[in-house]
Amino acid sequence: MDSETMANTIRSRFKTSVADPLSLVTQYDNQTLDNPDNANWCRLTIKSGETMQVSIGSPSSQRERTRGVMIAQLFGPVGQGDGALRGIADSIKSAFRRVTDSGVTFLTPSIEERGLFGDAWQVNVICPFYADNIG
């Protein structure tokens, strides 16, 4: 699977499983966003990692695996508690926990409370994934 297909699969799953149902304003990689005032929002980042060969065989049947991590940085207004952000984080965990979507396999997400970030409260959801390419 090429890098573009992998990233598009992840973004599409996030949009249809999280952003749209929760009406969550989301900034995707290399896009601009005017941060909404007094509302929760998300910055979704996809970081591809190392690619390695994971099988032996003829050149056309060798499997290569690319590992990476999806990071959903959630931001909310300061002074309103972290309940809403944790609820969104739980929704992301549920949507991505141990599922395979169009060849991208998501592992177990974790929630990381980052705390105060500028004028917002931040909670991250970190989800490792991998995708295989045969050939």
Protein Blocks (a to p, Z undefined) as FASTA:
>chain_A
ZZklmmmmmmmmmmmmmmmmnopacddehiacdddehiacddddddddddddfbdcdfkl
cccdddddddddddddehiajklmmmmmmmmmmmmgopaeehiacdddddddebjehjac
cdddddddddddeZZ
